[in-house]
């Protein structure tokens, strides 16, 4: 089984504007149009059984609509291969009720994004959300490190992540982008081996420039094969999750990159799906055509 633990889709009527805006701010090519239909077609081509959707609430009032959509998506996961996490904003004062409601509805986790939500991950507003998610046996996945569209902003820097981990000690916590986009050395020195998962999103392939934009040669380089292997084996292959950040990377290309990374067969199977399945717990057998 292959599980892409890090994907994004948008409502059909908003997808074009959303992907265009994000492509412009990041100067990164989008491989898909941001719709669920395009993602499902990509999954069939790449042999991906499940994709985990990670919605981000950029305003406190957005969580209601996001979470209703997540619950509805999860009712059809066996047919579509799509599993949605919920969204929550650090300024949602009713965070306890939101998280409890999501857990009771079978939603497996929530996505937070300190850069987009403009709050440091070591802020008390995140600490209490992460702690409450733990109490409800939910996964929390966060953007980690710097962000391609907001250069230099440290809302989810390694130092802040480290302070958060020391304060809360979450049980099911995932750091996107191999622990910290744009700060590999700090991740290696301070986060590898801690009780958390890392996903591979935006880490293994070069970033292609969006049409009409320019990326300098060597700008934001991916991990080399040796760097990736070293990080996986130091942290433990059982704590690495396959993630693409689709629509910003191609699923077929990312599966091939993991297959060609130097991981042995057991490690590949764990990273591509076994670890994700174990972390998610019971999921229906996929029967999508």
C-alpha positions as CSV (number, residue, x, y, z in Angstrom):
1,X,0.0,0.0,0.0
2,X,1.2,3.5,-0.8
3,X,-0.1,6.4,1.3
4,X,0.7,10.0,0.4
5,X,0.5,11.6,3.8
6,X,0.8,15.3,2.6
7,X,-1.5,16.6,-0.1
8,X,-3.8,19.6,-0.7
9,X,-7.0,20.1,-2.7
10,X,-9.3,23.1,-2.9
11,X,-13.0,23.5,-3.6
12,X,-13.5,23.2,-7.4
13,X,-14.7,26.8,-7.7
14,X,-11.6,28.1,-5.8
15,X,-8.9,25.8,-7.0
16,X,-7.7,27.8,-10.0
17,X,-7.3,31.0,-8.0
18,X,-5.7,29.3,-5.0
19,X,-3.1,27.4,-7.0
20,X,-2.3,30.5,-9.1
21,X,-1.8,32.6,-6.0
22,X,0.4,30.1,-4.3
23,X,2.4,29.4,-7.4
24,X,3.1,33.1,-7.8
25,X,4.1,33.6,-4.2
26,X,6.4,30.6,-4.1
27,X,7.5,30.7,-7.8
28,X,6.9,26.9,-7.8
29,X,5.1,25.0,-10.5
30,X,1.9,23.2,-9.6
31,X,1.7,19.7,-11.1
32,X,-2.1,19.5,-10.7
33,X,-5.0,22.0,-10.8
34,X,-5.7,21.6,-7.1
35,X,-9.0,19.7,-7.5
36,X,-9.8,16.4,-5.9
37,X,-10.5,14.9,-9.3
38,X,-7.0,15.8,-10.5
39,X,-5.5,14.3,-7.4
40,X,-7.4,11.0,-7.8
41,X,-6.2,10.8,-11.4
42,X,-2.7,11.3,-10.2
43,X,-3.1,8.6,-7.6
44,X,-4.2,6.1,-10.2
45,X,-1.2,6.9,-12.4
46,X,1.3,6.7,-9.5
47,X,-0.2,3.7,-7.8
48,X,-1.1,5.6,-4.7
49,X,-3.8,4.0,-2.6
50,X,-4.6,6.8,-0.2
51,X,-3.9,10.5,-0.1
52,X,-4.2,12.4,3.2
53,X,-5.7,15.9,2.6
54,X,-4.3,18.6,4.9
55,X,-6.5,21.7,4.9
56,X,-5.2,24.9,6.6
57,X,-7.5,27.4,8.3
58,X,-5.9,30.8,7.7
59,X,-8.7,32.5,9.7
60,X,-10.5,31.2,12.8
61,X,-13.9,31.3,11.1
62,X,-12.9,28.9,8.4
63,X,-12.6,25.8,10.5
64,X,-16.4,25.1,10.5
65,X,-16.6,24.7,6.7
66,X,-13.3,23.0,6.5
67,X,-14.2,20.4,9.1
68,X,-17.6,19.7,7.7
69,X,-16.0,19.0,4.3
70,X,-13.4,16.7,6.0
71,X,-16.0,14.6,7.7
72,X,-17.9,14.3,4.4
73,X,-14.8,13.3,2.5
74,X,-14.0,10.6,5.1
75,X,-17.4,9.0,4.6
76,X,-16.3,8.0,1.1
77,X,-12.6,7.2,1.6
78,X,-12.8,3.6,0.5
79,X,-14.3,4.7,-2.9
80,X,-12.1,7.8,-3.4
81,X,-8.9,7.0,-1.7
82,X,-9.0,10.4,0.0
83,X,-8.7,10.8,3.8
84,X,-9.0,14.3,5.2
85,X,-7.6,15.8,8.3
86,X,-9.3,18.7,10.0
87,X,-8.3,22.3,10.3
88,X,-8.0,24.5,13.3
89,X,-6.6,28.0,13.9
90,X,-4.6,29.0,17.0
91,X,-7.2,31.7,17.7
92,X,-10.1,29.3,17.9
93,X,-10.9,29.7,21.6
94,X,-13.3,26.7,21.4
95,X,-10.4,24.5,20.4
96,X,-11.4,21.8,22.9
97,X,-14.9,21.4,21.5
98,X,-13.5,21.5,17.9
99,X,-11.0,18.7,18.5
100,X,-13.3,16.6,20.5
101,X,-16.0,16.9,17.7
102,X,-13.5,15.9,15.1
103,X,-12.3,12.9,17.0
104,X,-15.8,11.7,17.7
105,X,-16.5,12.1,14.0
106,X,-13.6,9.8,13.1
107,X,-11.2,12.5,11.8
108,X,-7.7,11.2,12.4
109,X,-5.8,14.4,12.8
110,X,-5.4,18.1,12.2
111,X,-3.0,20.3,10.2
112,X,-1.5,23.4,11.6
113,X,0.7,25.9,9.6
114,X,2.5,28.4,11.8
115,X,3.6,30.6,8.9
116,X,0.2,30.8,7.2
117,X,-1.5,31.3,10.6
118,X,1.1,33.8,11.7
119,X,1.7,32.3,15.2
120,X,4.9,30.7,16.5
121,X,4.6,27.0,17.1
122,X,5.9,27.4,20.6
123,X,3.1,29.9,21.4
124,X,0.7,28.8,24.2
125,X,-2.2,28.9,21.7
126,X,-0.5,26.0,19.7
127,X,0.7,24.2,22.8
128,X,-2.8,23.9,24.2
129,X,-4.1,22.7,20.8
130,X,-1.4,20.1,20.5
131,X,-1.9,18.9,24.0
132,X,-5.7,18.6,23.5
133,X,-5.2,16.7,20.3
134,X,-3.0,14.2,22.2
135,X,-5.8,13.8,24.8
136,X,-8.1,12.9,21.9
137,X,-5.6,10.5,20.3
138,X,-5.3,12.6,17.2
139,X,-2.3,13.2,14.9
140,X,-1.0,16.7,14.5
141,X,1.0,17.6,11.4
142,X,2.7,20.9,11.0
143,X,4.6,22.8,8.4
144,X,8.2,22.7,9.7
145,X,11.1,25.1,9.0
146,X,11.0,28.0,6.7
147,X,8.4,28.5,3.9
148,X,9.1,29.0,0.3
149,X,6.6,31.8,0.0
150,X,7.7,33.6,3.2
151,X,11.5,33.6,3.2
152,X,13.2,34.1,6.5
153,X,10.1,33.9,8.7
154,X,10.8,31.7,11.7
155,X,7.3,30.8,13.0
156,X,8.1,27.1,12.8
157,X,11.9,27.1,13.1
158,X,13.8,24.2,14.6
159,X,14.4,26.2,17.8
160,X,10.7,26.9,18.2
161,X,9.8,23.3,17.4
162,X,12.3,22.1,20.0
163,X,10.7,24.3,22.7
164,X,7.2,23.0,21.8
165,X,8.3,19.4,22.0
166,X,9.9,19.9,25.4
167,X,6.8,21.6,26.7
168,X,4.1,19.3,25.4
169,X,5.8,15.9,24.4
170,X,3.1,15.0,21.8
171,X,2.5,11.4,21.0
172,X,1.4,11.5,17.3
173,X,3.3,14.5,15.9
174,X,4.5,14.9,12.3
175,X,7.0,17.4,11.0
176,X,6.6,18.1,7.3
177,X,9.5,18.6,4.9
178,X,11.9,16.1,6.7
179,X,11.7,18.1,9.9
180,X,12.4,21.6,8.7
181,X,12.5,23.0,5.2
182,X,15.6,25.0,4.5
183,X,17.3,24.1,7.8
184,X,18.6,20.5,7.4
185,X,21.7,20.9,9.5
186,X,19.6,22.1,12.5
187,X,17.2,19.2,12.1
188,X,20.0,16.7,12.0
189,X,21.6,18.2,15.1
190,X,18.5,18.8,17.2
191,X,15.5,16.8,16.1
192,X,16.5,13.5,14.6
193,X,15.8,10.6,17.0
194,X,13.0,12.5,18.9
195,X,9.6,10.9,19.3
196,X,8.0,12.2,16.1
197,X,7.5,11.5,12.4
198,X,9.0,13.3,9.4
199,X,7.4,13.4,6.0
200,X,9.3,13.6,2.7
201,X,7.3,16.5,1.2
202,X,9.3,19.0,-0.9
203,X,12.5,17.3,0.1
204,X,13.6,14.8,-2.6
205,X,13.1,16.6,-6.0
206,X,14.2,20.0,-7.4
207,X,11.5,22.7,-7.3
208,X,10.4,23.6,-10.8
209,X,9.7,27.2,-11.6
210,X,6.2,28.3,-12.1
211,X,5.5,29.6,-15.6
212,X,6.6,33.2,-16.0
213,X,9.0,33.0,-13.0
214,X,12.6,32.3,-12.6
215,X,14.4,30.2,-10.0
216,X,18.2,30.5,-9.7
217,X,20.3,27.4,-10.3
218,X,20.8,25.7,-6.9
219,X,18.1,27.7,-5.2
220,X,16.4,25.7,-2.4
221,X,18.1,22.4,-3.4
222,X,16.5,19.1,-2.4
223,X,18.3,16.6,-0.2
224,X,21.0,14.6,-1.9
225,X,20.6,10.8,-2.0
226,X,23.3,10.6,0.7
227,X,21.7,13.2,2.9
228,X,18.3,11.6,2.7
229,X,19.6,8.1,3.5
230,X,21.6,9.5,6.4
231,X,18.6,11.3,7.9
232,X,16.3,8.3,7.4
233,X,18.7,5.9,9.1
234,X,19.5,8.2,12.0
235,X,15.9,8.9,12.7
236,X,14.6,5.5,11.9
237,X,12.9,4.4,8.7
238,X,9.8,3.4,10.8
239,X,9.3,7.2,11.6
240,X,9.4,8.5,8.0
241,X,6.2,9.1,6.0
242,X,5.9,9.5,2.3
243,X,4.5,12.9,1.4
244,X,4.5,14.9,-1.8
245,X,2.8,18.3,-1.0
246,X,0.7,17.7,-4.1
247,X,-0.1,19.7,-6.2
248,X,3.4,21.1,-5.8
249,X,5.2,17.8,-6.6
250,X,4.2,14.9,-8.8
251,X,3.1,11.8,-7.1
252,X,4.5,9.5,-9.8
253,X,7.8,11.3,-9.7
254,X,8.0,11.2,-5.9
255,X,7.3,7.5,-5.7
256,X,10.1,6.9,-8.2
257,X,12.4,9.1,-6.1
258,X,11.8,7.0,-3.0
259,X,12.3,3.8,-5.0
260,X,15.6,5.2,-6.3
261,X,16.8,6.7,-2.9
262,X,19.0,3.8,-1.8
263,X,16.5,2.6,0.8
264,X,16.3,-1.2,0.9
265,X,13.0,-2.9,0.1
266,X,11.8,-3.2,3.7
267,X,12.6,0.5,4.3
268,X,10.8,1.5,1.0
269,X,7.7,-0.3,1.9
270,X,7.6,1.2,5.4
271,X,8.2,4.8,4.1
272,X,5.8,4.5,1.2
273,X,2.8,3.2,3.1
274,X,3.4,0.9,6.1
275,X,4.3,3.7,8.5
276,X,1.4,5.8,7.4
277,X,-1.1,2.9,7.8
278,X,0.2,2.2,11.3
279,X,-0.1,5.9,12.3
280,X,-3.5,6.3,10.9
281,X,-4.8,3.1,12.5
282,X,-7.9,1.4,11.0
283,X,-8.6,2.5,7.4
284,X,-10.9,0.9,4.9
285,X,-9.4,-1.3,2.2
286,X,-9.4,0.9,-1.0
287,X,-11.7,-0.1,-3.7
288,X,-11.5,2.9,-5.9
289,X,-11.5,2.1,-9.6
